[in-house]
Amino acid sequence: MKKMNQKIKIILLAIVVLATNGCNQTESDPAVQKTDPTITWANPSDIFNWTALSATQLNATADVAGTFVYTLKLGTALNIGDNQELKVDFTPKDASRYNSVSKTVVINIRPFTETVTDIDGNVYNTVKLGNQIWMTENLKTTKLNDATSIVEYKFYNPNRSTFPWFSSTNPQMLFQWVPAIDLNNLYPTDLPFDFFGAYYNHFAIQSGKLAINGWRIPTQQDFLELEKFLSNQQHTANEATVLKSTIGWAASTGNGTNLYGFEVRPAGSTTNTGSPDFQAAIARFATADLNGTNNTRKIATFSNNGKIIFEDLNISFGVSIRLIKE
């Protein structure tokens, strides 16, 4: 009888152990299976070359919380080309339940081909850099935008002008053609007479009517914004270099790369007597910023490769003009 009772106890104990083990297995949590988040990001619409990427293009979303990191950051600008890849890496906030994932879309970058025509019928190419649109050539109109003629000044014979380039007592609006000379044989062919555009004197600039309708003479701040755009494209301290033309500059200053088609040519400027000066060495562009206290105008100057220089130049000097779209 005792042996039977012991057998019964052993059997009952085995049943209890098995039952306990079974309960433990049922109550344990299975391993969590992580899933991929769903990233929604359609191919962006076409944009023009050198347009800075914005949230309009970099606008991916996910069905869970997390962080997006784009391979090309906001503000990056691309050159012409179809099917250029944009990529984003997504890291979910709940990494225990969701995997990190990536998504790639493509965008087409189209050439910017807008032109603008002045009152004389001169047609200028333009370039879009970030949020700005600039003329890629120096102004060469001989009339104000109300059709008033600007008097031509001639520094050289024959028919040298007998009136002064600048006179505070007898002010008049003047322009003169930048001499299309190539003393150092830097150009392979003869230059057209208006290759460098025109110099304008203070009174023509200050008339407020030199600009083509819908355009304006830039401010120093406009040039600084242009520099900022170029800095964002990894050209810090080389903003002038990438805007200067690839030919025509003296060896002492160096040719540029003209990476964006801005085509700054070394037109020089005039002295206060109207004499053309510094050709092949510098390019000076008027801004709308005038200091009446000391009779100077802020000038954006391109010379040695590197940064754009901002000068306070006496208003008696003649300079080139590059317009920006309003």
C-alpha positions as CSV (number, residue, x, y, z in Angstrom):
1,M,0.0,0.0,0.0
2,K,2.9,2.3,0.9
3,K,4.5,1.7,-2.4
4,M,1.3,2.5,-4.2
5,N,0.9,5.8,-2.3
6,Q,4.5,6.7,-3.2
7,K,3.8,6.0,-6.9
8,I,0.7,8.1,-6.8
9,K,2.7,11.0,-5.2
10,I,5.4,10.8,-7.8
11,I,2.8,10.8,-10.6
12,L,1.0,13.8,-9.1
13,L,4.3,15.6,-8.7
14,A,5.1,15.0,-12.3
15,I,1.7,16.3,-13.3
16,V,2.2,19.5,-11.3
17,V,5.7,20.0,-12.9
18,L,4.3,19.6,-16.4
19,A,1.4,21.8,-15.6
20,T,3.7,24.5,-14.2
21,N,6.0,24.3,-17.3
22,G,3.0,24.6,-19.5
23,C,1.8,27.7,-17.7
24,N,5.2,29.3,-17.9
25,Q,5.4,28.8,-21.7
26,T,1.9,30.2,-22.3
27,E,2.6,33.4,-20.3
28,S,6.0,34.2,-21.8
29,D,6.0,37.0,-24.5
30,P,7.0,35.9,-28.0
31,A,10.0,37.9,-29.7
32,V,8.7,41.3,-31.2
33,Q,8.9,41.3,-35.0
34,K,10.0,44.8,-36.2
35,T,8.3,46.2,-39.3
36,D,9.3,48.8,-41.9
37,P,7.6,52.2,-41.7
38,T,5.8,53.4,-44.9
39,I,7.5,56.4,-46.4
40,T,5.4,58.6,-48.7
41,W,7.5,60.7,-51.2
42,A,6.5,61.3,-54.8
43,N,8.9,62.4,-57.5
44,P,9.0,66.2,-57.3
45,S,8.0,68.4,-60.2
46,D,10.6,69.7,-62.6
47,I,12.6,72.8,-61.4
48,F,15.1,75.1,-63.1
49,N,18.8,74.7,-62.8
50,W,20.4,76.3,-59.8
51,T,17.1,76.6,-57.9
52,A,17.7,75.8,-54.3
53,L,16.0,72.7,-53.0
54,S,13.2,73.5,-50.5
55,A,10.5,71.8,-48.5
56,T,8.5,71.7,-51.8
57,Q,10.9,69.0,-53.1
58,L,12.2,67.5,-49.8
59,N,8.8,66.7,-48.3
60,A,8.8,63.0,-47.4
61,T,6.4,61.8,-44.7
62,A,6.1,58.6,-42.7
63,D,3.3,56.7,-41.0
64,V,5.2,56.7,-37.7
65,A,7.1,59.3,-35.7
66,G,10.8,59.7,-36.5
67,T,13.6,61.7,-38.1
68,F,14.3,62.4,-41.8
69,V,17.9,63.0,-43.0
70,Y,18.2,64.0,-46.7
71,T,21.3,63.3,-48.7
72,L,21.0,66.6,-50.4
73,K,20.1,69.3,-47.8
74,L,17.8,72.2,-48.0
75,G,19.4,75.0,-50.1
76,T,21.4,72.7,-52.4
77,A,21.1,73.6,-56.0
78,L,21.5,71.3,-59.0
79,N,22.6,71.8,-62.6
80,I,20.7,70.6,-65.7
81,G,19.9,66.9,-65.9
82,D,17.0,64.4,-65.9
83,N,16.4,61.7,-63.3
84,Q,18.7,63.1,-60.6
85,E,18.3,61.2,-57.4
86,L,17.1,62.6,-54.1
87,K,17.4,60.3,-51.1
88,V,16.2,60.3,-47.6
89,D,17.0,58.1,-44.6
90,F,14.3,57.7,-41.9
91,T,15.0,56.7,-38.3
92,P,11.8,55.8,-36.4
93,K,11.4,57.1,-32.9
94,D,10.3,53.7,-31.6
95,A,13.3,51.6,-32.7
96,S,12.1,48.6,-30.8
97,R,9.2,48.1,-33.2
98,Y,10.3,49.7,-36.5
99,N,13.3,49.5,-38.7
100,S,15.2,52.4,-40.2
101,V,14.4,52.7,-43.9
102,S,15.4,54.8,-46.9
103,K,13.6,56.0,-50.0
104,T,14.8,57.5,-53.3
105,V,13.0,59.7,-55.8
106,V,14.1,61.4,-59.0
107,I,13.8,65.0,-60.2
108,N,14.4,66.7,-63.5
109,I,16.3,69.9,-63.6
110,R,15.5,72.0,-66.6
111,P,17.6,74.9,-68.1
112,F,16.5,78.4,-67.2
113,T,16.0,80.2,-70.6
114,E,14.3,83.4,-69.7
115,T,15.5,86.5,-71.6
116,V,14.8,90.2,-71.0
117,T,14.8,93.0,-73.6
118,D,15.6,96.7,-73.0
119,I,14.0,99.7,-74.7
120,D,16.8,99.7,-77.4
121,G,15.9,96.1,-78.3
122,N,19.0,94.5,-76.7
123,V,18.2,91.0,-75.5
124,Y,19.9,89.8,-72.4
125,N,20.2,86.2,-71.1
126,T,19.5,85.7,-67.4
127,V,20.3,83.1,-64.7
128,K,18.3,82.0,-61.7
129,L,20.5,81.5,-58.6
130,G,18.5,80.5,-55.6
131,N,15.6,82.9,-55.3
132,Q,17.2,85.6,-57.5
133,I,17.2,86.1,-61.2
134,W,20.1,88.2,-62.6
135,M,21.1,89.4,-66.1
136,T,24.2,87.6,-67.3
137,E,25.3,90.6,-69.3
138,N,26.2,94.2,-68.5
139,L,23.5,96.8,-69.3
140,K,24.0,98.6,-72.7
141,T,20.9,100.7,-73.1
142,T,21.3,104.2,-74.6
143,K,17.8,105.3,-73.4
144,L,16.0,105.5,-70.1
145,N,13.0,103.2,-69.7
146,D,10.7,106.2,-70.6
147,A,12.5,106.5,-74.0
148,T,14.6,109.5,-72.9
149,S,17.9,109.4,-74.7
150,I,21.1,109.3,-72.6
151,V,23.9,111.4,-73.9
152,E,26.9,109.4,-75.1
153,Y,30.3,110.5,-73.8
154,K,33.4,109.8,-75.8
155,F,36.7,109.9,-74.1
156,Y,38.9,109.1,-77.1
157,N,39.3,110.8,-80.4
158,P,37.9,111.3,-82.9
159,N,35.0,113.3,-81.7
160,R,36.1,113.3,-78.1
161,S,33.4,115.0,-75.9
162,T,34.1,118.5,-74.9
163,F,31.8,118.4,-71.8
164,P,32.9,116.8,-68.5
165,W,32.0,113.2,-67.5
166,F,30.9,114.5,-64.1
167,S,29.9,118.0,-63.1
168,S,27.9,118.9,-60.0
169,T,27.2,122.4,-61.5
170,N,26.1,121.1,-64.9
171,P,24.8,117.6,-64.3
172,Q,23.7,115.5,-67.2
173,M,23.0,111.8,-67.7
174,L,25.8,110.1,-69.6
175,F,26.9,106.7,-70.8
176,Q,30.0,105.6,-72.7
177,W,30.8,102.3,-74.4
178,V,33.4,100.2,-72.5
179,P,36.3,100.0,-75.1
180,A,36.2,96.6,-76.8
181,I,39.9,96.3,-76.8
182,D,42.1,93.2,-76.4
183,L,45.6,94.6,-75.9
184,N,46.8,91.3,-74.4
185,N,45.3,89.1,-77.1
186,L,43.2,87.2,-74.6
187,Y,40.3,86.6,-76.9
188,P,40.4,84.4,-80.0
189,T,38.3,86.7,-82.2
190,D,37.6,90.4,-82.6
191,L,35.1,91.7,-80.0
192,P,31.9,93.5,-80.9
193,F,31.8,97.1,-79.8
194,D,29.3,96.4,-77.0
195,F,31.0,93.3,-75.7
196,F,31.5,94.8,-72.2
197,G,28.4,96.8,-72.2
198,A,28.4,100.5,-71.1
199,Y,29.7,102.6,-68.2
200,Y,27.0,104.9,-66.7
201,N,27.6,108.1,-64.7
202,H,26.1,109.0,-61.4
203,F,23.3,111.1,-62.8
204,A,22.1,108.3,-65.2
205,I,22.1,105.8,-62.4
206,Q,20.4,108.2,-60.0
207,S,17.6,108.9,-62.5
208,G,15.9,105.7,-61.3
209,K,15.0,105.0,-64.9
210,L,17.9,102.9,-66.2
211,A,16.4,99.6,-65.2
212,I,14.2,97.6,-67.5
213,N,10.6,97.6,-66.3
214,G,10.2,94.7,-63.8
215,W,13.9,94.9,-63.0
216,R,16.1,97.1,-60.8
217,I,19.6,98.0,-59.9
218,P,20.7,95.7,-57.1
219,T,21.5,96.7,-53.5
220,Q,24.6,95.5,-51.6
221,Q,22.2,93.2,-49.7
222,D,21.2,91.6,-53.1
223,F,24.9,90.8,-53.7
224,L,25.3,89.5,-50.1
225,E,22.3,87.2,-50.7
226,L,24.0,86.0,-53.9
227,E,27.2,85.3,-51.9
228,K,25.1,83.4,-49.3
229,F,23.7,81.2,-52.1
230,L,27.2,80.4,-53.4
231,S,28.5,79.7,-49.9
232,N,25.7,77.2,-49.5
233,Q,27.0,75.5,-52.7
234,Q,30.4,75.1,-51.0
235,H,32.0,78.1,-52.7
236,T,32.8,80.1,-49.5
237,A,35.6,82.6,-50.1
238,N,35.5,81.8,-53.8
239,E,32.2,83.6,-54.7
240,A,33.9,85.9,-57.2
241,T,35.8,83.1,-58.8
242,V,32.8,81.0,-59.8
243,L,31.0,84.1,-61.2
244,K,33.9,85.5,-63.3
245,S,34.3,84.6,-67.0
246,T,36.8,82.0,-68.1
247,I,38.6,84.3,-70.4
248,G,39.8,87.9,-70.6
249,W,41.2,88.5,-67.1
250,A,44.8,89.5,-66.7
251,A,47.2,87.0,-65.3
252,S,47.6,89.0,-62.2
253,T,43.9,88.6,-61.2
254,G,43.2,85.3,-62.9
255,N,40.3,84.0,-64.9
256,G,37.2,82.6,-63.2
257,T,35.3,79.4,-63.7
258,N,31.9,80.9,-64.7
259,L,30.3,77.9,-63.1
260,Y,26.8,79.4,-63.1
261,G,26.9,81.3,-66.4
262,F,27.0,84.7,-64.6
263,E,29.8,85.7,-66.9
264,V,31.5,88.7,-65.1
265,R,33.8,90.2,-67.7
266,P,36.7,92.5,-66.7
267,A,35.2,95.8,-68.0
268,G,37.1,98.0,-65.5
269,S,35.5,101.3,-64.7
270,T,36.2,105.0,-65.4
271,T,38.2,107.6,-63.4
272,N,36.4,110.7,-62.2
273,T,37.3,112.4,-65.5
274,G,35.7,109.6,-67.6
275,S,38.9,107.8,-68.6
276,P,38.4,104.1,-68.9
277,D,40.7,102.3,-66.5
278,F,41.5,98.9,-65.0
279,Q,40.3,96.9,-68.0
280,A,41.2,93.2,-67.8
281,A,41.8,93.7,-64.1
282,I,38.5,94.4,-62.4
283,A,34.8,94.7,-62.9
284,R,32.8,97.2,-60.9
285,F,29.0,97.1,-60.6
286,A,26.8,99.9,-59.2
287,T,24.4,99.2,-56.4
288,A,21.4,101.4,-55.4
289,D,23.1,102.2,-52.1
290,L,24.1,105.9,-52.0
291,N,25.9,107.7,-49.2
292,G,25.0,111.4,-49.6
293,T,27.1,112.4,-46.7
294,N,30.4,111.6,-48.4
295,N,29.1,111.3,-52.0
296,T,30.0,107.7,-52.4
297,R,28.1,104.7,-53.9
298,K,28.5,101.2,-52.7
299,I,30.1,99.2,-55.5
300,A,30.4,95.4,-55.9
301,T,33.9,94.8,-57.3
302,F,35.3,91.6,-58.9
303,S,39.1,91.5,-59.1
304,N,41.4,88.7,-57.7
305,N,39.9,85.3,-57.4
306,G,38.2,84.9,-54.1
307,K,35.4,87.0,-52.6
308,I,33.4,89.9,-54.0
309,I,34.7,93.2,-52.6
310,F,32.4,96.0,-51.6
311,E,33.8,99.5,-52.1
312,D,32.6,103.0,-51.3
313,L,33.4,104.7,-54.6
314,N,33.1,108.4,-55.3
315,I,30.0,109.1,-57.4
316,S,32.2,110.8,-60.1
317,F,33.4,107.4,-61.3
318,G,31.6,105.5,-64.0
319,V,30.7,101.8,-63.6
320,S,28.9,98.9,-65.2
321,I,25.4,97.8,-64.2
322,R,24.0,94.3,-63.8
323,L,20.2,94.2,-63.2
324,I,18.3,91.9,-60.9
325,K,14.6,91.0,-61.4
326,E,12.1,92.5,-58.9
